[in-house]
Each structure stands twice: as structure tokens, then as C-alpha cells.
Amino acid sequence: MVAYQPDPWSALGDPTRKAIFELLADRPRPVGELARELPVSRPAVSQHLRVLKDAGLVMDLPVGTRRIYRIDPDGLASLRAELDRFWGKALLAYKAAVEQPTEEENA
């Protein structure tokens, strides 16, 4: 049986998960601290963190009885690589459009 792994872009499509990701971009935090910053319960934050973790966007580190969450640099690098690929395609399409002769130039 193949395990389901959420797509990072879909995971960030949820406003609460995006807010959690943005908070973790500032610095690593435990679940309780994240929950105090958001209008959702601590169990809900834990569920959102699980989706982000399964999508490869965050990682956790046990510290005593708590888990500290932080952005996974490999997951962030993967997102950036995808954006760079899209940006490269957009620039090539723009270059082709600019270099294409107009009807007036063809006449």
C-alpha cells in the first residue's frame, strides 16, 4: 500500500497552515506557542502541523516533553526550485513574445 503524501502547495493552500508556516519562518516554535498566536485550538494546530510535516515543509525536534517545529530547509528548497522553474518558463515565453515580429514589421 502506498502512503499518501500531501502536495506542499496544497498544504499551504489552507490559510491556517500558511499562517503556521509563516510563524515558523520567523523561528522554531512549540505547538502551544503556535496555538496562542492563532484563532484555533492546540489540537487543530497539531493536525495542521502533521499535514505540513507530511508534505515535507516542517520538521520537529523533541526537546524534553515538547516538540519544537521548524521549517524543513529541504522542503523549502523544493518549493523554491519549482517556483524557479515556473519563473524560467515565464521569462522564456516573454522573451519569445517580445522577439516575435509584429504584423506591422512583417508588412
N, C-alpha and C positions, 0 to 999 in steps of 0.2 A: 504494500500500500504506500502511495506517495503522499508525503505530508504537504499540506497546503502552506505556502509561504506568501504572505501578502505582498503586493507590489508597493514599493516605497512611495510612489506618487499617490496611490490610492490611500495609503496610510496617512499621508499628510493632507489629504483632501478633507478630513474631518477637522472642523475648527478647534475642537478641544485638543486633539493630538498635535495640531500645528502650534497651538499655544504652549503645550508642554515642550515641544521640540525647541521653540524659541526661548523658553526659560532655561532649558538645558544648554542652549548655545552660550548663555551668559556664564554658566558654571555648573558643575555637577551638583545634584541635589537628591535628598531622600524623598520618598513618596509623601510623607507628611508635610514637608515644606512646599512641595508642588501643590498639594491639595489646599493649603492655606492661601495660595495665590490664585486659585481658580474657583469658579462657582459650581464645582462638582464635588462629590464625596471622595473620600480616600479610596474606597474600593473601586470607584469608577476610574480614578486616576491610575490605579494598579492595572485595571483592564486595558486602558489606553496605552500604558507603558508596555504591556505584553504585546499588543499589536505592533507598536513601534519597534520593539525588540525582535519580534518575528520577521519584520520587514527589513531587519539589518540596520536600522537607523540609530538605535540606542543600545547601550550595554550596561550591565550592572556589576557592582563590585560589593561583596559582603564586607561590612565593617561592623564588627560586634554583632548586635542583634538586628541591625538595619542593613538595607541595601542602598547603595548610592548609585544613582543613574547618571549617565553622561552620554553625550553623542558619540556614536561609533565612527571614528575617522574613516574607516574603510567604506562604510555605508554612505557617508557624506561625499567621499571621493567618487563613488559610483554615480551618485546623483549629479555631481558636477561634470563628470565625463559625459553623461547623457545630455546635459544642457550644452556642453561644448560641441557635441556632435550636431545638435539641432541648430546651434548658432552658426556652425560652419556651413551647414546646408543652406541656411537663410542667406548668408553672405555670398555664397556661390550663385544662388538664384538672383540675388540683387545685382551682382556683377554681370551676369548673363543678360539681365533685363536692361541694364544701363548701356552695355556694349552692343545691344541689338539695334541695327539701323531702323530709324522711324520711316513711316511711309513717305514723308517729305524728302528724306535723304535718298530713298530708292527711286524717286521720280526724276 
